[in-house]
Amino acid sequence: MGKVCAITGKKRVFGNNRPFSEKKTRRHWKPNVQTRKMFVPELGRTVKVKMSARALRTVEKKGGLMPYLNSQNMRLEDVTC
């Protein structure tokens, strides 16, 4: 799939443009999804992950990709590209 975060599942959200004339037209907002190479010390190699900027901050806060995945009961195969 296109711009979907593999870790948090964030994807496009929809809403309306509301100008001064109050004319409603549909629009969408895309998440800030980026492809990152992250080093996994347990495997001794890097893996590619599509993640949002918010997920990247959370992974760094938890101390790396594997500690974060373990805390969320996820596997590495679920999030790799």
Helices and strands as residue ranges (DSSP letters): E 13-17, E 25-29, E 33-40, E 45-52, H 53-62, H 65-71, H 76-79
